[in-house]
């Protein structure tokens, strides 16, 4: 059990430090509230509308499609690294892979998934 004492000391010290810093900030920091300070900050622009605005589903669809194609392209790097070792079979397999990606991309373009919102 003695081997856990340094970990316990570190956890206690971290907790004390966090409490001390939070308390010092509350005690020493300015606490005058004004309507301008209480307003949400949006990159220097005045707030416009509710923060609970709804996004179009197309926004999420475009984000998911970007992630899917981005992750798929990551598979090209290891293939390019060992391209000569794989030979002609590896080349054909990658052509099939890229072909499937191309068919998927053409499909989502035809469906209009990448059109502006």
VMD Tcl script that builds the backbone (N, CA, C; Angstrom):
set m [mol new atoms 351]
animate dup $m
set s [atomselect $m all]
$s set {name element resname resid chain x y z} {
  {N N UNK 1 A 0.810 -1.197 0.000}
  {CA C UNK 1 A 0.000 0.000 0.000}
  {C C UNK 1 A 0.858 1.268 0.000}
  {N N UNK 2 A 2.064 1.178 0.443}
  {CA C UNK 2 A 2.934 2.355 0.518}
  {C C UNK 2 A 3.328 2.867 -0.863}
  {N N UNK 3 A 3.210 2.029 -1.885}
  {CA C UNK 3 A 3.582 2.468 -3.230}
  {C C UNK 3 A 2.569 3.456 -3.812}
  {N N UNK 4 A 1.373 3.536 -3.221}
  {CA C UNK 4 A 0.343 4.458 -3.706}
  {C C UNK 4 A 0.384 5.815 -3.002}
  {N N UNK 5 A 1.211 5.956 -1.986}
  {CA C UNK 5 A 1.281 7.218 -1.240}
  {C C UNK 5 A 1.704 8.385 -2.135}
  {N N UNK 6 A 2.717 8.264 -3.020}
  {CA C UNK 6 A 3.051 9.404 -3.896}
  {C C UNK 6 A 1.893 9.814 -4.813}
  {N N UNK 7 A 1.124 8.856 -5.277}
  {CA C UNK 7 A -0.029 9.174 -6.132}
  {C C UNK 7 A -1.075 9.921 -5.329}
  {N N UNK 8 A -1.322 9.467 -4.092}
  {CA C UNK 8 A -2.287 10.129 -3.227}
  {C C UNK 8 A -1.842 11.561 -2.922}
  {N N UNK 9 A -0.565 11.749 -2.661}
  {CA C UNK 9 A -0.043 13.090 -2.385}
  {C C UNK 9 A -0.218 13.990 -3.609}
  {N N UNK 10 A 0.071 13.477 -4.797}
  {CA C UNK 10 A -0.087 14.261 -6.022}
  {C C UNK 10 A -1.550 14.650 -6.241}
  {N N UNK 11 A -2.473 13.730 -6.025}
  {CA C UNK 11 A -3.899 14.020 -6.205}
  {C C UNK 11 A -4.345 15.088 -5.213}
  {N N UNK 12 A -3.923 14.964 -3.945}
  {CA C UNK 12 A -4.306 15.941 -2.925}
  {C C UNK 12 A -3.724 17.309 -3.259}
  {N N UNK 13 A -2.452 17.360 -3.670}
  {CA C UNK 13 A -1.837 18.642 -4.023}
  {C C UNK 13 A -2.528 19.289 -5.223}
  {N N UNK 14 A -2.879 18.509 -6.212}
  {CA C UNK 14 A -3.586 19.043 -7.382}
  {C C UNK 14 A -4.951 19.597 -6.981}
  {N N UNK 15 A -5.660 18.877 -6.147}
  {CA C UNK 15 A -6.961 19.350 -5.672}
  {C C UNK 15 A -6.837 20.644 -4.883}
  {N N UNK 16 A -5.825 20.717 -4.001}
  {CA C UNK 16 A -5.600 21.936 -3.220}
  {C C UNK 16 A -5.225 23.108 -4.122}
  {N N UNK 17 A -4.378 22.860 -5.105}
  {CA C UNK 17 A -3.973 23.920 -6.023}
  {C C UNK 17 A -5.165 24.439 -6.835}
  {N N UNK 18 A -5.992 23.538 -7.331}
  {CA C UNK 18 A -7.175 23.946 -8.096}
  {C C UNK 18 A -8.128 24.749 -7.219}
  {N N UNK 19 A -8.338 24.310 -5.983}
  {CA C UNK 19 A -9.216 25.027 -5.060}
  {C C UNK 19 A -8.643 26.402 -4.733}
  {N N UNK 20 A -7.337 26.463 -4.479}
  {CA C UNK 20 A -6.687 27.724 -4.160}
  {C C UNK 20 A -6.798 28.717 -5.319}
  {N N UNK 21 A -6.540 28.261 -6.533}
  {CA C UNK 21 A -6.601 29.159 -7.692}
  {C C UNK 21 A -8.029 29.643 -7.955}
  {N N UNK 22 A -9.002 28.768 -7.832}
  {CA C UNK 22 A -10.387 29.163 -8.048}
  {C C UNK 22 A -10.845 30.164 -6.984}
  {N N UNK 23 A -10.482 29.895 -5.746}
  {CA C UNK 23 A -10.854 30.796 -4.652}
  {C C UNK 23 A -10.179 32.150 -4.813}
  {N N UNK 24 A -8.901 32.173 -5.155}
  {CA C UNK 24 A -8.180 33.435 -5.347}
  {C C UNK 24 A -8.784 34.232 -6.496}
  {N N UNK 25 A -9.197 33.570 -7.542}
  {CA C UNK 25 A -9.801 34.257 -8.679}
  {C C UNK 25 A -11.112 34.908 -8.270}
  {N N UNK 26 A -11.910 34.209 -7.494}
  {CA C UNK 26 A -13.197 34.766 -7.056}
  {C C UNK 26 A -13.007 35.924 -6.074}
  {N N UNK 27 A -12.011 35.800 -5.194}
  {CA C UNK 27 A -11.808 36.835 -4.182}
  {C C UNK 27 A -11.119 38.073 -4.748}
  {N N UNK 28 A -10.139 37.889 -5.603}
  {CA C UNK 28 A -9.334 38.994 -6.073}
  {C C UNK 28 A -9.804 39.598 -7.394}
  {N N UNK 29 A -10.559 38.860 -8.158}
  {CA C UNK 29 A -10.981 39.325 -9.473}
  {C C UNK 29 A -12.121 40.319 -9.408}
  {N N UNK 30 A -12.294 41.130 -10.456}
  {CA C UNK 30 A -13.406 42.089 -10.473}
  {C C UNK 30 A -14.739 41.351 -10.586}
  {N N UNK 31 A -15.734 41.887 -9.910}
  {CA C UNK 31 A -17.028 41.203 -9.933}
  {C C UNK 31 A -18.169 42.152 -10.269}
  {N N UNK 32 A -17.877 43.244 -10.942}
  {CA C UNK 32 A -18.913 44.194 -11.329}
  {C C UNK 32 A -19.589 43.687 -12.607}
  {N N UNK 33 A -20.886 43.442 -12.519}
  {CA C UNK 33 A -21.636 42.942 -13.674}
  {C C UNK 33 A -22.288 44.106 -14.409}
  {N N UNK 34 A -22.167 44.082 -15.712}
  {CA C UNK 34 A -22.829 45.062 -16.566}
  {C C UNK 34 A -23.570 44.295 -17.645}
  {N N UNK 35 A -24.552 44.926 -18.277}
  {CA C UNK 35 A -25.269 44.218 -19.353}
  {C C UNK 35 A -24.347 43.778 -20.483}
  {N N UNK 36 A -23.311 44.566 -20.764}
  {CA C UNK 36 A -22.393 44.212 -21.847}
  {C C UNK 36 A -21.571 42.986 -21.451}
  {N N UNK 37 A -21.123 42.923 -20.190}
  {CA C UNK 37 A -20.331 41.767 -19.738}
  {C C UNK 37 A -21.163 40.496 -19.677}
  {N N UNK 38 A -22.432 40.629 -19.349}
  {CA C UNK 38 A -23.289 39.449 -19.208}
  {C C UNK 38 A -23.797 38.926 -20.544}
  {N N UNK 39 A -23.560 39.665 -21.613}
  {CA C UNK 39 A -24.009 39.236 -22.932}
  {C C UNK 39 A -23.045 38.188 -23.488}
  {N N UNK 40 A -23.567 37.161 -24.160}
  {CA C UNK 40 A -22.666 36.148 -24.739}
  {C C UNK 40 A -21.764 36.769 -25.808}
  {N N UNK 41 A -20.545 36.300 -25.859}
  {CA C UNK 41 A -19.561 36.836 -26.802}
  {C C UNK 41 A -19.524 35.966 -28.048}
  {N N UNK 42 A -19.683 36.582 -29.204}
  {CA C UNK 42 A -19.663 35.849 -30.468}
  {C C UNK 42 A -18.644 36.475 -31.402}
  {N N UNK 43 A -17.386 36.246 -31.154}
  {CA C UNK 43 A -16.293 36.683 -32.031}
  {C C UNK 43 A -16.307 38.192 -32.285}
  {N N UNK 44 A -16.695 38.968 -31.305}
  {CA C UNK 44 A -16.692 40.409 -31.460}
  {C C UNK 44 A -17.944 40.957 -32.109}
  {N N UNK 45 A -18.820 40.098 -32.578}
  {CA C UNK 45 A -20.065 40.542 -33.207}
  {C C UNK 45 A -21.184 40.553 -32.175}
  {N N UNK 46 A -22.128 41.466 -32.297}
  {CA C UNK 46 A -23.267 41.433 -31.373}
  {C C UNK 46 A -24.071 40.153 -31.581}
  {N N UNK 47 A -24.688 39.705 -30.515}
  {CA C UNK 47 A -25.496 38.482 -30.590}
  {C C UNK 47 A -26.641 38.678 -31.569}
  {N N UNK 48 A -26.950 37.642 -32.292}
  {CA C UNK 48 A -28.061 37.712 -33.236}
  {C C UNK 48 A -28.904 36.462 -33.085}
  {N N UNK 49 A -29.999 36.577 -32.425}
  {CA C UNK 49 A -30.900 35.453 -32.278}
  {C C UNK 49 A -30.529 34.552 -31.114}
  {N N UNK 50 A -31.248 33.480 -31.016}
  {CA C UNK 50 A -31.061 32.534 -29.927}
  {C C UNK 50 A -29.835 31.659 -30.174}
  {N N UNK 51 A -29.217 31.236 -29.088}
  {CA C UNK 51 A -28.085 30.326 -29.208}
  {C C UNK 51 A -28.546 28.908 -29.522}
  {N N UNK 52 A -29.820 28.682 -29.418}
  {CA C UNK 52 A -30.375 27.349 -29.665}
  {C C UNK 52 A -30.933 27.225 -31.077}
  {N N UNK 53 A -30.342 27.952 -32.015}
  {CA C UNK 53 A -30.797 27.879 -33.399}
  {C C UNK 53 A -30.582 26.493 -33.986}
  {N N UNK 54 A -31.404 26.144 -34.921}
  {CA C UNK 54 A -31.320 24.822 -35.541}
  {C C UNK 54 A -30.456 24.892 -36.791}
  {N N UNK 55 A -29.669 23.854 -36.988}
  {CA C UNK 55 A -28.853 23.742 -38.187}
  {C C UNK 55 A -29.551 22.828 -39.172}
  {N N UNK 56 A -29.297 23.076 -40.422}
  {CA C UNK 56 A -29.854 22.215 -41.453}
  {C C UNK 56 A -29.179 20.852 -41.394}
  {N N UNK 57 A -29.910 19.825 -41.736}
  {CA C UNK 57 A -29.361 18.474 -41.751}
  {C C UNK 57 A -28.235 18.379 -42.777}
  {N N UNK 58 A -28.285 19.199 -43.810}
  {CA C UNK 58 A -27.245 19.166 -44.839}
  {C C UNK 58 A -25.886 19.536 -44.264}
  {N N UNK 59 A -25.869 20.386 -43.241}
  {CA C UNK 59 A -24.605 20.727 -42.594}
  {C C UNK 59 A -23.977 19.471 -41.994}
  {N N UNK 60 A -24.763 18.704 -41.258}
  {CA C UNK 60 A -24.252 17.484 -40.650}
  {C C UNK 60 A -23.877 16.457 -41.702}
  {N N UNK 61 A -24.664 16.378 -42.743}
  {CA C UNK 61 A -24.383 15.427 -43.817}
  {C C UNK 61 A -23.059 15.754 -44.496}
  {N N UNK 62 A -22.819 17.039 -44.751}
  {CA C UNK 62 A -21.550 17.430 -45.369}
  {C C UNK 62 A -20.382 17.120 -44.440}
  {N N UNK 63 A -20.558 17.345 -43.142}
  {CA C UNK 63 A -19.494 17.058 -42.179}
  {C C UNK 63 A -19.200 15.559 -42.127}
  {N N UNK 64 A -20.224 14.742 -42.102}
  {CA C UNK 64 A -20.028 13.289 -42.055}
  {C C UNK 64 A -19.374 12.798 -43.341}
  {N N UNK 65 A -19.794 13.321 -44.471}
  {CA C UNK 65 A -19.192 12.901 -45.742}
  {C C UNK 65 A -17.722 13.301 -45.802}
  {N N UNK 66 A -17.397 14.480 -45.281}
  {CA C UNK 66 A -15.997 14.888 -45.244}
  {C C UNK 66 A -15.188 13.917 -44.398}
  {N N UNK 67 A -15.701 13.556 -43.248}
  {CA C UNK 67 A -14.972 12.634 -42.368}
  {C C UNK 67 A -14.812 11.274 -43.031}
  {N N UNK 68 A -15.870 10.778 -43.663}
  {CA C UNK 68 A -15.795 9.462 -44.311}
  {C C UNK 68 A -14.732 9.466 -45.406}
  {N N UNK 69 A -14.759 10.454 -46.272}
  {CA C UNK 69 A -13.788 10.472 -47.368}
  {C C UNK 69 A -12.382 10.789 -46.864}
  {N N UNK 70 A -12.283 11.577 -45.819}
  {CA C UNK 70 A -10.977 11.879 -45.245}
  {C C UNK 70 A -10.351 10.631 -44.639}
  {N N UNK 71 A -11.143 9.862 -43.919}
  {CA C UNK 71 A -10.629 8.625 -43.316}
  {C C UNK 71 A -10.265 7.615 -44.399}
  {N N UNK 72 A -11.055 7.540 -45.442}
  {CA C UNK 72 A -10.761 6.588 -46.512}
  {C C UNK 72 A -9.460 6.947 -47.229}
  {N N UNK 73 A -9.201 8.231 -47.394}
  {CA C UNK 73 A -7.975 8.648 -48.076}
  {C C UNK 73 A -6.741 8.306 -47.230}
  {N N UNK 74 A -6.907 8.213 -45.924}
  {CA C UNK 74 A -5.793 7.844 -45.058}
  {C C UNK 74 A -5.249 6.464 -45.439}
  {N N UNK 75 A -6.094 5.604 -45.977}
  {CA C UNK 75 A -5.641 4.272 -46.374}
  {C C UNK 75 A -4.707 4.320 -47.590}
  {N N UNK 76 A -4.690 5.418 -48.300}
  {CA C UNK 76 A -3.791 5.530 -49.446}
  {C C UNK 76 A -2.330 5.669 -49.021}
  {N N UNK 77 A -2.070 6.255 -47.870}
  {CA C UNK 77 A -0.686 6.476 -47.439}
  {C C UNK 77 A 0.077 5.180 -47.182}
  {N N UNK 78 A -0.467 4.230 -46.402}
  {CA C UNK 78 A 0.288 2.980 -46.227}
  {C C UNK 78 A 0.451 2.211 -47.542}
  {N N UNK 79 A -0.568 2.290 -48.384}
  {CA C UNK 79 A -0.480 1.597 -49.671}
  {C C UNK 79 A 0.649 2.203 -50.510}
  {N N UNK 80 A 0.737 3.532 -50.537}
  {CA C UNK 80 A 1.786 4.184 -51.320}
  {C C UNK 80 A 3.162 3.857 -50.755}
  {N N UNK 81 A 3.223 3.639 -49.464}
  {CA C UNK 81 A 4.506 3.343 -48.814}
  {C C UNK 81 A 5.063 1.989 -49.265}
  {N N UNK 82 A 4.183 0.996 -49.445}
  {CA C UNK 82 A 4.644 -0.351 -49.822}
  {C C UNK 82 A 4.157 -0.741 -51.213}
  {N N UNK 83 A 3.971 0.244 -52.052}
  {CA C UNK 83 A 3.428 0.015 -53.390}
  {C C UNK 83 A 4.244 -1.008 -54.170}
  {N N UNK 84 A 5.565 -0.892 -54.158}
  {CA C UNK 84 A 6.421 -1.800 -54.950}
  {C C UNK 84 A 6.367 -3.233 -54.425}
  {N N UNK 85 A 6.211 -3.397 -53.137}
  {CA C UNK 85 A 6.152 -4.749 -52.557}
  {C C UNK 85 A 4.847 -5.455 -52.911}
  {N N UNK 86 A 3.774 -4.696 -53.047}
  {CA C UNK 86 A 2.478 -5.302 -53.340}
  {C C UNK 86 A 2.360 -5.750 -54.795}
  {N N UNK 87 A 3.065 -5.087 -55.658}
  {CA C UNK 87 A 3.057 -5.472 -57.064}
  {C C UNK 87 A 1.754 -5.124 -57.767}
  {N N UNK 88 A 1.495 -5.859 -58.837}
  {CA C UNK 88 A 0.329 -5.590 -59.670}
  {C C UNK 88 A -0.976 -5.864 -58.925}
  {N N UNK 89 A -1.001 -6.909 -58.080}
  {CA C UNK 89 A -2.201 -7.240 -57.312}
  {C C UNK 89 A -2.594 -6.078 -56.396}
  {N N UNK 90 A -1.620 -5.475 -55.723}
  {CA C UNK 90 A -1.885 -4.333 -54.850}
  {C C UNK 90 A -2.398 -3.135 -55.621}
  {N N UNK 91 A -1.883 -2.953 -56.829}
  {CA C UNK 91 A -2.337 -1.855 -57.678}
  {C C UNK 91 A -3.803 -2.041 -58.069}
  {N N UNK 92 A -4.165 -3.261 -58.462}
  {CA C UNK 92 A -5.557 -3.551 -58.846}
  {C C UNK 92 A -6.485 -3.379 -57.650}
  {N N UNK 93 A -6.050 -3.855 -56.483}
  {CA C UNK 93 A -6.883 -3.708 -55.281}
  {C C UNK 93 A -7.132 -2.238 -54.959}
  {N N UNK 94 A -6.117 -1.407 -55.108}
  {CA C UNK 94 A -6.292 0.015 -54.825}
  {C C UNK 94 A -7.174 0.665 -55.874}
  {N N UNK 95 A -7.082 0.215 -57.133}
  {CA C UNK 95 A -7.988 0.735 -58.155}
  {C C UNK 95 A -9.444 0.401 -57.819}
  {N N UNK 96 A -9.677 -0.799 -57.313}
  {CA C UNK 96 A -11.034 -1.182 -56.896}
  {C C UNK 96 A -11.495 -0.280 -55.750}
  {N N UNK 97 A -10.622 -0.065 -54.766}
  {CA C UNK 97 A -10.931 0.784 -53.617}
  {C C UNK 97 A -11.267 2.206 -54.067}
  {N N UNK 98 A -10.440 2.782 -54.918}
  {CA C UNK 98 A -10.679 4.140 -55.408}
  {C C UNK 98 A -11.932 4.176 -56.283}
  {N N UNK 99 A -12.174 3.112 -57.017}
  {CA C UNK 99 A -13.403 3.037 -57.817}
  {C C UNK 99 A -14.649 3.066 -56.951}
  {N N UNK 100 A -14.630 2.330 -55.850}
  {CA C UNK 100 A -15.774 2.337 -54.931}
  {C C UNK 100 A -15.970 3.727 -54.338}
  {N N UNK 101 A -14.875 4.378 -53.959}
  {CA C UNK 101 A -14.979 5.747 -53.448}
  {C C UNK 101 A -15.527 6.698 -54.499}
  {N N UNK 102 A -15.097 6.528 -55.736}
  {CA C UNK 102 A -15.567 7.394 -56.813}
  {C C UNK 102 A -17.052 7.192 -57.062}
  {N N UNK 103 A -17.506 5.945 -57.044}
  {CA C UNK 103 A -18.935 5.668 -57.225}
  {C C UNK 103 A -19.735 6.327 -56.100}
  {N N UNK 104 A -19.231 6.223 -54.862}
  {CA C UNK 104 A -19.906 6.861 -53.731}
  {C C UNK 104 A -19.947 8.373 -53.874}
  {N N UNK 105 A -18.843 8.965 -54.314}
  {CA C UNK 105 A -18.796 10.414 -54.495}
  {C C UNK 105 A -19.754 10.863 -55.595}
  {N N UNK 106 A -19.787 10.145 -56.695}
  {CA C UNK 106 A -20.712 10.485 -57.786}
  {C C UNK 106 A -22.158 10.369 -57.296}
  {N N UNK 107 A -22.447 9.343 -56.498}
  {CA C UNK 107 A -23.798 9.139 -55.973}
  {C C UNK 107 A -24.229 10.317 -55.100}
  {N N UNK 108 A -23.352 10.751 -54.170}
  {CA C UNK 108 A -23.759 11.843 -53.285}
  {C C UNK 108 A -23.832 13.179 -54.032}
  {N N UNK 109 A -23.034 13.328 -55.080}
  {CA C UNK 109 A -23.135 14.546 -55.888}
  {C C UNK 109 A -24.460 14.554 -56.642}
  {N N UNK 110 A -24.848 13.409 -57.207}
  {CA C UNK 110 A -26.118 13.318 -57.945}
  {C C UNK 110 A -27.312 13.541 -57.017}
  {N N UNK 111 A -27.201 13.085 -55.765}
  {CA C UNK 111 A -28.279 13.267 -54.791}
  {C C UNK 111 A -28.344 14.707 -54.290}
  {N N UNK 112 A -27.290 15.502 -54.546}
  {CA C UNK 112 A -27.281 16.897 -54.125}
  {C C UNK 112 A -26.872 17.095 -52.678}
  {N N UNK 113 A -26.165 16.135 -52.100}
  {CA C UNK 113 A -25.790 16.215 -50.693}
  {C C UNK 113 A -24.747 17.298 -50.443}
  {N N UNK 114 A -24.011 17.700 -51.456}
  {CA C UNK 114 A -22.965 18.696 -51.267}
  {C C UNK 114 A -23.390 20.091 -51.717}
  {N N UNK 115 A -24.646 20.254 -52.044}
  {CA C UNK 115 A -25.139 21.570 -52.454}
  {C C UNK 115 A -25.161 22.510 -51.259}
  {N N UNK 116 A -25.066 23.801 -51.518}
  {CA C UNK 116 A -25.071 24.805 -50.435}
  {C C UNK 116 A -26.404 24.776 -49.707}
  {N N UNK 117 A -26.338 25.080 -48.442}
  {CA C UNK 117 A -27.550 25.029 -47.593}
  {C C UNK 117 A -28.453 26.171 -47.925}
}
mol reanalyze $m
mol bondsrecalc $m
mol representation Tube
mol addrep $m
